[in-house]
Amino acid sequence: MKWTLFVSAGRVPATPGHELAKNLDQGEARARGRFAPLTDLRRPLQVGLTVIALALGLPAESQAQTSGKIAFARSTTFEDGTGRSSYLLRANPDGSGVHVLTRSVPGTWDASPSWSPMGGRIAYTRYDAALDKSDIHVITSQGGQDRQITSARYDSHTPAWGPDGQIAFIYDFPDEDYGEPQSCVGIVNPDGSAQQAKLFCPDQLQSNEPRVFRLDWSANGDFLYLSSQFHDLSDTMYSVVYRVDVHTGAAVVLADVSFDPLRDVPSFAPDGSAAVYCGNRDSSGLIKFDFTTGAETLLVDDGDALYCYAPLYSKDGSKVAFTRALESGGMQTYHVFVVDADGGNLRQLTTAKIDDLEYTAVEWSDDGKQLLLNRSFYTGYPNNQQRTRRALRMVDVDTRMMRPLPGGYAYPGAWFEASSAP
């Protein structure tokens, strides 16, 4: 079976010729942990793509200095373009010091690395095609001492390492009555002990299985913020946001919003007071939902853009990055914008006008001056297939200066900085 990929940085409505679901091997999609059968969707998925970092023509050495380590995944393919494997690497934020963390093994897909609080270890998802199953593994920051720490019957994926050392993850399993996947939130210690695959499971509406698409920790490590999505029998899509107590599994609904199908999952404010997302049933653009008052505020309307997606709060909550789909001169481009959290000071960070290129924001630096971006590009391939070229970029938020990084794909939690450590 083919699976459609949901990635928190870069999931957008479809346009002809860009159906990522047709081009991703099941293993790559399963390893990334954002998957659903094609029959669950009302429209195909698209990822558009991006620009060469040096297109701005600006010297990288004049950027603000960055620190820490970035963990990311790189895919391999067979000669016919089908997926072979993916493996993990580590690099410095300036692109130097590239180090392989896991081996490329046919039929094995490693993805979604998440750093431990002190930066000494990395949790990640491994999908084994022979077993048709995903589990959470832990390795050292050098790539050694690989250990599988989950052992539930079905798929465990998308780890998020908490400030107190516990690892949260998403657990997908088939519904007993209908066989379609649904999600719960699990938690486990780094040594594999105290595993709970179903710490919390979102409520079901009628017979439609809710799926979890994002996990964020509170700063004190006591709570998880998560987004669950599902549709009712009239095909209205809903996004329900929960705050879950990791000690008891008790949950509080923070928001219950109907929205346009295939809009993006929200990004949570660092203090847990609000979330931003792109579009709902009544308006389009970047919208803030206040969890205290229940008020929705339009921060940025779509204007001349086709739509926006992939919002991302900065770590101090003062800014939001997001991608806009733009159309001009017969070309569609996908560029990163940044706006202050109150909706002011909107500016465009990436500008190259190259058809079907995309930038999406993955991670902010601790000081809010740098953004780690995913850059993707579709190229033609024999037998009417398409092949995706992925790489990383670092952009200075103030100067828009771009630095090229190694080829690969990053996920939330990819960037460890020493200033983030307790």
C-alpha positions in Angstrom: 0.0 0.0 0.0 1.2 3.5 -0.7 1.0 6.0 2.2 0.6 9.8 2.1 3.2 11.7 4.1 2.3 14.5 6.5 5.3 16.6 7.5 4.9 19.4 10.0 7.1 21.6 7.9 5.7 21.6 4.4 2.3 20.0 4.0 0.3 22.0 1.4 -2.8 21.5 -0.8 -2.2 19.8 -4.1 -1.8 21.3 -7.6 -1.4 19.2 -10.8 1.9 17.5 -11.2 3.0 17.5 -7.6 1.5 14.5 -5.8 4.1 13.5 -3.2 2.1 10.4 -2.3 2.7 9.0 -5.7 6.5 9.4 -5.4 7.3 8.3 -1.8 8.0 4.7 -1.0 6.0 3.4 1.9 9.2 3.0 4.0 10.1 6.7 3.7 6.7 7.8 4.6 6.3 5.4 7.5 9.7 6.3 9.0 8.7 10.0 9.0 5.7 9.1 11.0 3.2 11.5 9.4 1.2 9.0 7.4 -2.3 8.0 6.5 -3.8 5.8 3.8 -4.6 7.7 0.6 -8.3 6.8 1.0 -8.4 9.0 4.1 -7.8 12.1 2.1 -10.1 14.2 -0.1 -7.3 15.7 -2.2 -3.7 14.5 -3.0 -0.8 15.9 -1.1 1.8 18.2 -2.6 5.1 19.5 -1.6 6.5 22.3 -3.7 10.1 23.2 -3.5 12.9 25.6 -3.1 15.9 27.7 -4.2 19.6 27.5 -4.3 20.8 29.3 -1.2 23.3 31.5 -3.0 20.6 32.9 -5.3 20.6 35.9 -3.0 24.2 36.5 -3.9 25.2 37.3 -0.3 28.3 36.2 1.6 27.6 33.6 4.2 30.5 34.7 6.4 28.8 37.9 7.2 26.0 36.1 9.0 25.6 36.0 12.8 27.5 33.1 14.3 25.6 29.9 15.0 26.4 27.1 17.4 25.4 23.6 18.3 24.7 20.5 16.2 22.0 19.7 13.6 20.8 16.1 13.2 19.0 15.3 9.9 18.0 12.4 7.6 19.2 11.7 4.0 17.3 9.4 1.6 18.8 7.0 -0.9 17.1 5.5 -4.0 17.6 2.6 -6.4 18.4 3.3 -10.0 14.7 3.4 -11.0 14.1 6.1 -8.5 12.2 4.1 -5.9 13.1 4.4 -2.3 16.0 2.4 -0.9 16.7 3.7 2.6 17.3 6.7 4.7 19.9 7.3 7.3 20.9 9.9 9.9 23.7 12.4 9.9 25.0 15.3 12.1 26.6 18.6 11.1 27.6 21.9 12.5 25.2 24.8 11.7 27.8 26.3 9.3 27.7 23.0 7.3 31.1 21.7 8.5 31.7 18.5 10.6 29.4 16.2 8.7 29.2 12.9 10.6 27.2 9.8 9.7 25.1 8.6 12.7 23.3 5.5 11.3 24.1 3.2 8.3 22.2 3.2 5.1 20.6 -0.3 4.9 18.2 -1.3 2.1 14.7 -1.5 3.5 15.4 0.6 6.6 14.3 4.2 7.0 15.7 6.3 9.9 14.0 9.7 10.5 12.8 12.3 12.9 15.9 12.6 15.2 15.3 14.4 18.5 18.1 15.6 20.9 18.3 14.8 24.6 18.3 17.8 26.9 22.1 17.8 27.3 22.8 16.9 23.7 24.6 13.6 24.4 22.0 11.3 22.8 19.5 11.3 20.0 16.1 9.5 19.8 14.8 8.7 16.3 12.3 6.6 14.3 13.4 3.5 12.5 11.0 1.8 10.0 11.9 -1.8 9.1 10.3 -2.8 5.8 10.9 -6.5 6.5 8.8 -6.2 9.7 6.5 -3.5 8.4 6.9 -1.7 11.7 8.3 1.5 13.2 10.0 1.8 16.6 11.9 4.4 18.6 15.7 4.0 18.9 18.3 5.9 20.9 21.9 6.5 19.9 24.8 8.6 21.3 25.5 11.9 19.6 28.4 10.1 17.9 26.1 7.4 16.5 27.1 4.5 18.8 25.2 2.3 21.2 22.1 2.0 19.1 19.2 0.7 21.2 15.5 0.1 20.4 13.4 1.4 23.3 9.8 0.7 22.2 8.2 -2.7 21.8 4.5 -2.1 21.3 2.6 -4.2 18.8 2.2 -1.4 16.2 4.0 1.7 15.0 5.8 4.0 17.4 7.3 7.1 15.8 8.1 10.8 15.9 10.0 11.0 19.3 10.1 14.2 21.2 12.7 14.3 24.0 11.4 16.2 27.1 13.3 18.5 29.4 13.2 16.0 32.3 14.5 13.1 30.1 11.4 11.3 29.2 10.7 10.6 25.5 7.2 11.2 24.1 6.1 9.6 20.8 3.1 8.9 18.6 1.6 5.4 18.6 -0.4 4.4 15.5 -2.6 1.3 15.5 -5.6 0.1 13.5 -9.1 0.7 14.8 -10.7 -2.6 15.9 -14.0 -2.0 14.1 -12.8 -0.3 10.9 -9.1 -1.1 10.5 -8.1 2.4 9.8 -5.1 3.9 11.7 -5.7 6.1 14.7 -3.2 7.6 17.1 -2.3 7.8 20.7 0.5 9.5 22.6 3.0 7.3 24.3 5.9 7.9 26.7 9.0 6.0 27.6 12.3 6.4 29.4 15.5 6.5 27.4 16.5 3.0 28.5 13.2 1.6 27.4 11.6 1.3 30.8 8.2 2.6 31.9 6.8 2.4 28.4 3.2 3.5 28.0 2.1 3.3 24.4 -1.3 4.8 25.2 -0.7 7.5 27.7 -3.4 9.5 26.1 -5.7 8.8 23.1 -7.8 11.6 21.6 -11.5 11.2 21.7 -13.2 9.9 18.6 -16.1 11.7 16.8 -18.6 9.1 15.6 -16.5 6.5 13.6 -13.6 8.7 12.4 -10.2 7.9 13.8 -8.3 10.9 15.1 -4.6 11.2 14.2 -2.0 13.0 16.2 0.3 15.2 14.1 2.4 17.2 16.6 3.9 16.9 20.0 5.5 19.8 22.0 6.7 19.7 25.6 6.0 22.4 28.2 9.2 24.1 29.6 8.8 22.3 32.9 8.4 18.9 31.4 5.0 18.3 33.1 2.8 18.7 30.0 2.6 17.8 26.3 0.8 19.9 23.8 -0.6 18.1 20.8 -2.8 18.5 17.8 -5.2 15.8 16.7 -7.1 16.0 13.4 -10.1 14.1 12.1 -13.2 14.6 10.0 -16.9 14.0 10.8 -19.4 12.2 8.5 -20.1 15.4 6.7 -16.4 15.7 5.8 -15.8 18.7 8.0 -12.2 18.7 9.2 -11.4 19.4 12.8 -8.2 20.2 14.7 -8.4 19.6 18.4 -5.6 20.8 20.6 -4.9 19.1 24.0 -2.7 19.7 27.0 -1.8 16.4 28.5 -0.4 15.8 32.0 2.5 13.3 31.4 2.3 12.0 34.9 -1.4 11.0 34.8 -2.4 11.1 31.1 -5.3 13.5 32.0 -6.0 15.9 29.2 -7.6 19.3 28.7 -9.1 20.5 25.4 -7.5 23.9 24.6 -9.1 24.4 21.2 -11.6 22.7 18.9 -11.5 24.3 15.5 -13.1 23.3 12.2 -10.8 24.1 9.3 -10.2 23.8 5.6 -9.1 20.3 4.6 -5.3 19.8 4.4 -4.5 23.0 6.1 -1.5 22.8 8.4 -1.1 21.6 12.0 -0.6 24.5 14.5 2.6 25.7 16.1 2.3 26.2 19.9 3.5 29.3 21.7 6.5 28.4 24.0 4.4 29.4 27.1 1.5 27.3 26.0 -0.9 30.2 25.9 -1.7 30.1 22.2 -1.2 28.5 18.8 -0.9 29.7 15.3 -2.2 27.9 12.2 -3.0 28.7 8.6 -6.7 29.0 7.6 -10.0 27.8 9.0 -13.5 27.5 7.6 -14.2 31.3 7.8 -10.9 33.0 6.9 -7.5 32.3 5.3 -4.1 33.5 6.3 -2.1 33.1 9.5 -4.4 32.9 12.5 -3.7 33.0 16.3 -5.9 31.1 18.7 -5.7 32.3 22.3 -6.3 29.3 24.6 -7.3 31.5 27.5 -10.0 33.5 25.9 -10.8 31.3 22.9 -10.4 34.3 20.6 -9.1 33.9 17.0 -7.1 36.7 15.6 -6.0 37.1 11.9 -2.3 38.0 12.1 -1.6 38.0 8.3 -4.2 37.6 5.6 -3.2 35.7 2.4 -3.3 38.8 0.3 -1.8 37.9 -3.1 -0.6 34.5 -1.8 -2.5 31.3 -2.7 -2.3 30.1 0.9 0.1 29.8 3.8 1.3 26.7 5.7 4.0 25.4 8.1 3.9 28.1 10.8 6.6 28.0 13.5 6.9 30.1 16.7 10.3 31.3 17.7 11.6 30.0 21.0 10.9 33.2 22.8 7.4 33.5 21.2 8.1 36.9 19.7 8.0 35.9 16.0 6.4 33.4 13.7 7.8 32.0 10.5 5.6 30.4 7.9 5.6 29.6 4.2 3.4 31.2 1.5 2.5 29.8 -1.9 2.9 32.5 -4.5 2.0 32.7 -8.2 3.6 35.1 -10.6 4.4 34.9 -14.3 3.1 31.4 -14.7 5.3 30.2 -11.8 4.5 28.9 -8.4 7.1 29.5 -5.7 7.0 28.7 -1.9 8.8 31.1 0.3 9.4 31.7 4.0 8.0 34.8 5.7 8.5 36.1 9.3 6.1 38.2 11.2 6.0 39.5 14.8 3.7 37.6 17.1 1.3 40.5 17.1 1.0 40.5 13.3 3.3 43.4 12.7 6.6 43.7 10.7 5.9 41.2 8.0 8.9 40.4 5.9 9.9 37.9 3.2 13.1 35.9 3.9 13.5 33.8 0.7 13.0 35.4 -2.7 14.4 33.4 -5.6 11.8 33.1 -8.4 12.3 29.5 -9.6 9.2 27.5 -10.4 8.2 24.7 -8.0 10.8 25.3 -5.4 10.0 25.4 -1.7 11.4 26.6 1.6 9.9 25.7 5.0 11.1 26.7 8.5 12.2 23.8 10.7 13.9 25.3 13.7 14.7 28.7 15.2 18.0 29.5 16.9 17.8 30.1 20.6 18.4 33.8 20.1 15.8 34.1 17.3 18.3 35.5 14.7 18.7 32.4 12.6 16.2 29.9 10.9 17.0 26.4 9.8 15.1 25.7 6.6 14.3 22.6 4.5 14.8 23.1 0.8 13.3 20.7 -1.7 13.2 20.4 -5.4 11.4 18.0 -7.8 13.2 16.8 -10.9 11.9 14.7 -13.7 12.7 11.0 -13.7 12.1 8.1 -16.2 8.7 6.4 -16.4 6.9 9.6 -15.6 8.1 9.6 -12.0 9.5 12.5 -10.0 12.5 12.6 -7.8 12.9 15.0 -4.8 16.2 16.7 -4.0 16.4 17.8 -0.5 18.9 20.0 1.3 19.2 22.3 4.4 19.7 26.0 4.5 20.4 28.5 7.3 19.0 32.1 6.9 19.7 35.2 8.9 16.4 36.7 9.9 17.6 40.3 9.8 19.8 40.3 6.7 18.2 37.4 4.7 21.7 36.1 4.1 21.7 32.4 3.2 24.1 29.6 4.1 24.1 26.3 2.2 24.1 23.2 4.4 24.4 19.5 3.5 21.8 17.6 1.5 19.1 16.0 3.6 15.9 16.7 5.5 15.4 18.1 9.0 12.6 17.7 11.5 11.4 19.6 14.6 14.0 19.2 17.3 16.8 18.9 14.8 19.0 21.7 16.2 20.7 21.3 19.6 22.3 24.4 21.1 24.3 24.4 24.3 22.2 27.4 25.5 19.1 25.1 25.4 20.6 22.7 27.9 19.3 22.8 31.5 
